[in-house]
């Protein structure tokens, strides 16, 4: 617990270890609109991946308004790099809401990750992610985020060039607020045209928080999407259902 990846008090990460040698590193980045929460609220959601044999990193980061979003992006890159030095093997990324934004930013051509770490990322799962930040300019929360149009554009993965053709899944509940569904579809639509293997999953009637419950279960479809095998023959830009993924080992 509380492994420092920087000098700020919130630049800390935890690693939840599996029984035996890890298959690789699974990273979960929390949401809270970049303004709330910390890693300890999310440790139980590491259980599914841990039970599948992965070492799971859960990281905190400095919150707005103390940090701008581009600074948080850099911090998350440093957290992943620090964890990657502690755990061998492939890396799987996942993030929820603002965390979905942060993990997809790791895949962009201006990623804060070094090339050797970026090359280890086997798959990224954005859960109810925010990928176009420009609409936030018109919300009350921007009084805290302090986004301007330049930063909103720079931090929007939908407007970025992918660093590589790393598989990406965008997962959202069918009972989610319309903007999160729009953002999920938009991300997959945009990167499907950039030769990235992408998949859009609209999962039942889940809302913004019930969508996460399956991460506690090693056999759930969303855990399989996080740390299970990625179908190699999946068409780019597909819209699927939860049974498209099977748990690791089946």
Phi, psi and omega in degrees: 000151172058045173283123182283134172243004178194187185267342180288145181303333180269357178276072183225151176223156173245149171238124177262115188269144176278175170281121180091186182290129182296145172290335182166194183251124173249126184247131175241125179248125187282163177260210185112024179054035178063008188240346190220164169076170180206174191301327184294341178286349194238001187302324182295336179284357174279348191296318181300312179293321178299316180293337176276000174101014181258145168280127187248122176264129174237123189239147168262167177208163179293136186266154171290146009271001180298324179240142171281161184297322179294331176288323176296319177304315179296321178297316180297322175300319178292322178298315179296318180297320179295314179295323181297331178285344182261342185229126178279167172097187181294159180242132172244132179251143171212148176207153183246129175062244175301329175295328174296320174301313187293322180285326176291331176296334177293340184267356185278162184297337176259031180306142174284355181278142173292158184301323182291327177285317179301323181292339180276349182287116183267334183191149176231134180242111175262119183255116183049044187281157175252117188239348174235107187272354183300322178299338180292341178298338184257016181249159178295330183294344180290347172295335176266320183287330180059034176288141165246173186298322181298313181290321179301318178293315183295331183263007179266112182297331181296338181262000187262160172271130177296146177287329181199171181273057179278130182303139182226131173243130174250119191239131182211151178281146178291342177263012179288163174297143187306326183294324179291323176294317178300316181295324179295313179295320182298316181298314181292322178298316184292314185279342174298329179278359182245025173067030175258132175291106185239155180215133179251122182245116174258108194260098172053223179250020182299147175259193188298334183249324178294339178301336183276343190304324183295342179294342176282346189251120181297335184260008184280156177299323183287328174292322176298322177293329180286306190232003177275180179293141177268124179302125184280341183258016182290128178297148177291138175074029183278151172251116188236188177238167189297335182284001176294336179255145174240143180302152179302135177094356180256000000 
